[in-house]
Amino acid sequence: MTVSGELDLDASERLRSVLRDALSRSVRGIELDLQGVSFCDCSALNILLYLRNRALEQSKTVVIHSTSAVVDRLLTLTSTHALFGHPDPDEEAAAGHAQEAAQDQGVSEDAHHDLRIEVAQLRRAMQTRPTIDLARGILMASFSLSSDEAWTVLVTASQNTNTKLHSLAGDLVTAVKGDALSDELQEHLSAAVARISSAAP
């Protein structure tokens, strides 16, 4: 499947419905081409994690075989790249044999562990999305940025300060309520905004 355009909160329900239907119609799973995605926030990541969880329940796969720069950054920052890679044939065969051997004993401990990780990631995406969207809105209102530009500022500052995106967004939202940002974070946010503004036509 090829997905393009802006994947934000407004498009999330349609995206969820389309991908869910495609997964249901598939035999072994779906492959996604996200190279044409120009904006992607945590609402879209939330849907991708939901879709992968649904695919696992149906013994199917969800593979992302190409991404745009914005999608790649989001997957990198959230450490979720590996969840959507091509399964190795040897590993699949080994997993199949292991599953057969463990059928009489119920679900393996490794499977339980993987499921707990996926649930934790899904919950984190759901919990942090409103804060990140609010921080993006603050930047848009404060510096007259577009949605894409505000997202770029957040991601750039997150990378340059080695701070998780949701933590940085939380600091920015808290600062609006009166708490001061650290000097380092202020410097990197200002630099990112300046670069965006200088590049604007």
C-alpha positions as CSV (number, residue, x, y, z in Angstrom):
1,M,0.0,0.0,0.0
2,T,1.2,3.5,-0.8
3,V,0.3,6.2,1.7
4,S,1.0,9.9,1.1
5,G,0.2,13.4,2.4
6,E,-0.1,14.5,6.0
7,L,-0.7,11.9,8.6
8,D,-2.0,13.9,11.6
9,L,-4.9,13.7,14.1
10,D,-7.5,14.8,11.5
11,A,-6.5,12.0,9.1
12,S,-6.0,9.3,11.8
13,E,-9.5,7.7,11.8
14,R,-9.6,7.4,8.0
15,L,-6.0,6.0,8.0
16,R,-6.9,3.5,10.7
17,S,-10.0,2.3,8.8
18,V,-8.2,1.9,5.5
19,L,-5.3,0.0,6.9
20,R,-7.5,-2.2,9.1
21,D,-9.5,-3.2,6.0
22,A,-6.4,-3.8,3.9
23,L,-5.0,-6.0,6.7
24,S,-8.2,-8.0,6.9
25,R,-8.2,-8.6,3.1
26,S,-4.6,-9.7,3.0
27,V,-3.3,-13.2,3.3
28,R,0.0,-12.7,5.0
29,G,0.0,-9.0,5.9
30,I,0.7,-5.7,4.2
31,E,3.7,-3.7,3.1
32,L,3.6,0.1,3.4
33,D,5.3,2.7,1.2
34,L,5.4,5.9,3.2
35,Q,7.8,7.8,1.0
36,G,5.2,10.3,0.0
37,V,4.3,11.2,3.6
38,S,5.0,14.9,4.2
39,F,4.0,15.1,7.8
40,C,3.6,12.3,10.5
41,D,2.9,12.8,14.1
42,C,2.3,10.4,17.1
43,S,-1.3,9.9,16.1
44,A,-0.1,8.1,13.0
45,L,2.5,6.1,15.0
46,N,-0.3,5.1,17.4
47,I,-2.2,3.7,14.4
48,L,0.8,1.8,13.0
49,L,1.4,0.2,16.4
50,Y,-2.3,-0.7,16.7
51,L,-2.1,-2.2,13.2
52,R,1.0,-4.3,14.0
53,N,-0.7,-5.6,17.2
54,R,-3.8,-6.5,15.2
55,A,-1.6,-8.2,12.6
56,L,0.2,-10.3,15.2
57,E,-3.2,-11.5,16.5
58,Q,-4.0,-12.7,12.9
59,S,-0.5,-14.2,12.4
60,K,0.3,-11.6,9.8
61,T,2.9,-8.9,9.3
62,V,3.1,-5.1,8.8
63,V,6.2,-4.1,7.0
64,I,7.3,-0.5,6.1
65,H,9.6,-0.9,3.1
66,S,10.2,2.8,2.4
67,T,9.8,6.0,4.3
68,S,10.1,9.8,3.9
69,A,12.5,11.8,6.0
70,V,9.7,12.8,8.5
71,V,8.6,9.2,9.0
72,D,12.1,8.0,9.4
73,R,12.8,10.6,12.1
74,L,9.7,9.6,14.0
75,L,10.5,5.9,13.9
76,T,14.1,6.7,14.9
77,L,13.1,8.9,17.8
78,T,10.7,6.3,19.2
79,S,12.9,3.3,18.5
80,T,10.2,1.6,16.6
81,H,12.0,1.0,13.2
82,A,12.7,-2.7,14.0
83,L,9.0,-3.4,14.7
84,F,8.1,-2.9,11.0
85,G,11.1,-4.6,9.3
86,H,11.0,-7.6,7.0
87,P,10.9,-10.8,9.0
88,D,14.0,-13.0,8.4
89,P,12.9,-16.4,6.8
90,D,15.2,-18.4,9.0
91,E,13.9,-16.6,12.1
92,E,10.4,-17.1,11.0
93,A,11.0,-20.9,10.6
94,A,12.7,-21.1,13.9
95,A,9.9,-19.2,15.6
96,G,7.3,-21.5,14.0
97,H,9.1,-24.6,15.3
98,A,9.4,-23.0,18.7
99,Q,5.7,-22.2,18.7
100,E,4.7,-25.7,17.9
101,A,7.0,-27.0,20.6
102,A,5.4,-24.7,23.1
103,Q,1.8,-25.2,22.2
104,D,1.2,-27.7,25.0
105,Q,2.7,-25.2,27.5
106,G,0.8,-22.2,26.4
107,V,2.3,-18.9,25.2
108,S,6.1,-18.7,25.5
109,E,7.8,-16.3,27.9
110,D,9.4,-14.5,24.9
111,A,6.0,-13.9,23.4
112,H,4.7,-12.5,26.6
113,H,7.7,-10.2,26.8
114,D,7.3,-9.0,23.3
115,L,3.6,-8.3,23.9
116,R,4.3,-6.4,27.0
117,I,6.8,-4.2,25.1
118,E,4.3,-3.5,22.3
119,V,1.5,-2.6,24.8
120,A,3.9,-0.3,26.6
121,Q,4.8,1.4,23.4
122,L,1.2,1.8,22.3
123,R,0.3,3.3,25.7
124,R,3.2,5.7,25.6
125,A,2.2,6.9,22.1
126,M,-1.4,7.5,23.3
127,Q,-0.2,9.3,26.5
128,T,2.4,11.5,24.9
129,R,0.6,12.5,21.7
130,P,-1.6,15.3,23.2
131,T,1.5,16.9,24.8
132,I,3.5,16.8,21.6
133,D,0.6,18.2,19.6
134,L,0.1,20.9,22.2
135,A,3.8,21.8,22.1
136,R,3.6,22.0,18.3
137,G,0.6,24.4,18.6
138,I,2.6,26.6,21.0
139,L,5.4,26.9,18.5
140,M,3.0,27.6,15.7
141,A,1.3,30.4,17.7
142,S,4.5,31.9,19.1
143,F,6.6,32.0,15.9
144,S,4.0,32.0,13.1
145,L,5.1,28.6,12.0
146,S,3.2,26.1,9.9
147,S,2.4,22.6,11.3
148,D,5.3,21.1,9.4
149,E,7.7,23.8,10.5
150,A,6.8,23.4,14.2
151,W,7.2,19.7,13.9
152,T,10.7,20.2,12.4
153,V,11.7,22.6,15.2
154,L,10.6,20.0,17.8
155,V,12.4,17.1,16.1
156,T,15.6,19.2,15.5
157,A,15.8,20.4,19.1
158,S,15.1,16.9,20.4
159,Q,18.0,15.5,18.3
160,N,20.4,18.2,19.1
161,T,19.8,18.0,22.9
162,N,19.6,14.2,22.9
163,T,16.2,14.5,24.6
164,K,13.2,12.3,24.0
165,L,10.6,14.2,21.9
166,H,7.8,13.8,24.4
167,S,10.0,15.0,27.3
168,L,11.0,18.1,25.3
169,A,7.4,18.8,24.4
170,G,6.5,18.4,28.1
171,D,9.1,21.0,29.1
172,L,7.8,23.4,26.5
173,V,4.2,23.1,27.7
174,T,5.3,23.5,31.3
175,A,7.3,26.6,30.4
176,V,4.1,28.2,29.0
177,K,2.7,27.7,32.5
178,G,5.6,29.6,34.1
179,D,8.5,27.3,34.6
180,A,11.7,28.4,32.7
181,L,13.3,26.3,30.0
182,S,16.9,25.3,30.4
183,D,19.4,27.6,28.7
184,E,20.5,24.7,26.4
185,L,16.9,23.9,25.3
186,Q,16.1,27.6,24.7
187,E,19.3,27.9,22.6
188,H,18.5,24.9,20.4
189,L,14.8,25.8,20.0
190,S,15.8,29.4,19.0
191,A,18.4,28.1,16.5
192,A,15.9,25.7,15.0
193,V,13.2,28.4,14.6
194,A,15.8,30.8,13.1
195,R,16.8,28.2,10.5
196,I,13.2,27.6,9.6
197,S,12.5,31.4,9.3
198,S,15.6,32.1,7.2
199,A,14.7,29.3,4.8
200,A,11.1,30.6,4.4
201,P,10.4,32.4,1.1
